[in-house]
Amino acid sequence: MIELISAQPAWFWLCLGGLLLIAELLGTGGYLLWSGIAAVAVGLLTWLLPFLGWEWQGILFAVLTVVSAVLWRKWLSGRKKTTADDVNQISHQLVGFKARLLTDTEEGYSRIRLADGSWRVYSDVPLSVNTEVVVVAVDGITLKVKPSDGDNNYAPNGQ
């Protein structure tokens, strides 16, 4: 068996890569993906460069596995993180939006228009109609707001 593997190293790496990728499909959570891709890449390089020795193949496999995993982790760290609580909850994505009050606050409550909808808002301080506010939190279907600091980032209709 060892003689067969040493005679056809490209097939060994391609089969190893395929097995690692199949194992990844069974649910390892990404741990085998980069090793499988590295094995397939080494298999292709070994097929193109048949004079590549086993030592270099092993080193190349290790380096490609580490480099691809590090690059993937770096790419993931730059992406916006969402929590499980924010999934499918459009209201949580409204934090930070600015709008103007449609009515005076009565007992702390008023309404604002964001995009194509009207939202109930609550403010700790009394505010008058047309005051620019910024959404700071979400409590159920009520947006908690505070007066804007006036840096002129107001987007009409919340757009």
N, C-alpha and C positions, 0 to 999 in steps of 0.2 A: 504494500500500500504506500509506503514511504517513497519507493522508487517511482510510482505513478505520480505522486504529488510533486516530487522534485523534477520529473520530466515535463510536467505541465503546470508551472506555478501560476500562470494567469488564470487557469480554471479554478485553482485552489482559492485565490483571492476573490474571484467573482462568486464562487459558491459560498464562501464565508460571508461576503457582503450580503448576498441574498438571504442567507440564514439569519443574519443579524437584523436585516430589515423586516423579515417575516416575524421574528421575535418582537420587534418594536411594534408591529401591528397588533400583537396580542396584548399590548397595554403596559409597556414598561415606563411610560411617561417621558419619553424623549432620551432616555439614557443610552439606548443602542443605536439611535438614528445616525449620529455622527460617526460612530465606529463602523457602521454598515456602509455609509457613503465613502468613508476613507478606504475601506477594504475594496469596494468596487473601483475607486480611483486607482488604487495600487494595482489591481487586476488589469485595468486598461493600460496603465503605464508599462506593466510587465509584458503585456501582449505587444505593445508598440516597441519596447526596448527589451528584447529577450535576453540580453547579456547582463541585465541587472541581477546582482547576486542576492541570496537570501538575506544576508545581513542588511543590505541597503533597502530591501523590500520591507523588512521589519521596522527599520528606523523610519522609513517613509510613512508606513502605516501609523506608527506612534505619533509622529510629528503632525500628520494630517488630522488625526483624531483630536489631538489637543488644540491645534490651531482652529479647526472648524468649531469645536465646542466653545472656545474662548470668544471667537467672533460672534457666534450665535448668542451667547450670554450678553455680550456688549450691545448687540442689536436689540435684544429684549429689554435691557435696562433703559434704553432710550425711549421706549414706547410708553404711552400714557397708561398708568395703572388704574384699573377699575376694581372696585370691591364688589362682593357678591350682593350687597345691599343696593348698589346702583344699577344693577342689570335690569333692563326693561322698566326703569323708573325715570321717565322723562323729566319729572319735576326736580330730581336731584341734579340734573344737568343745567338747571336754571340758576343755580347759585353763581353770583357774580354779574348777572344781567342787570342793566339799568333800565328804568322806565319812569313814567310820570304817573302820579296818582290821578285817578278819574274822579274821585270825590274826596271831600274832607274826611279825616278819620273820625269815626264815632266809636267810642270806647276802645280805641286802638285799631279798629278794623276799617279797611277801605278796599278798593279794587284797582288793579293795573291791567293794562293790555300788553300781552307778550305774544308775538307772532300773530296767530289768528284766534287767540283765545283770551278770555278775561279771567284773571286770577284773583282770588281773595287774598288780601295781605294783612299782616298785623305789624304794628309799630309800637314800641314802648313809649314813644313821645308823640304828642298830638301834632299832626301835619295837615296842611291845607291842600286844596285841590291844585294840581299841576306841579306839585313839588317833585323834584327828581329824587328817586330812591334807588337803592341797590339791594338785590336779594342776597341775604346773608345765610339763610337756613331754610329748611323745609320741615313743616310739622303737619303730616297728613296731607290734606289738600290746601293748607294755608301756607303761604310764603311769608317768612319773617323778613322784614325790610328795615333799613335804617336810611336816614337822609344821606344823599350822595355827597362826596367831598368836593364836587364841582370840577372835576378834571375834564369835562366836556367829552366824555366817551359815550354819550347818550345815543342810543340807536332807536329811531322811531319804530314803534310797534315791536320792539324787542328783537330787531333783526341786526 
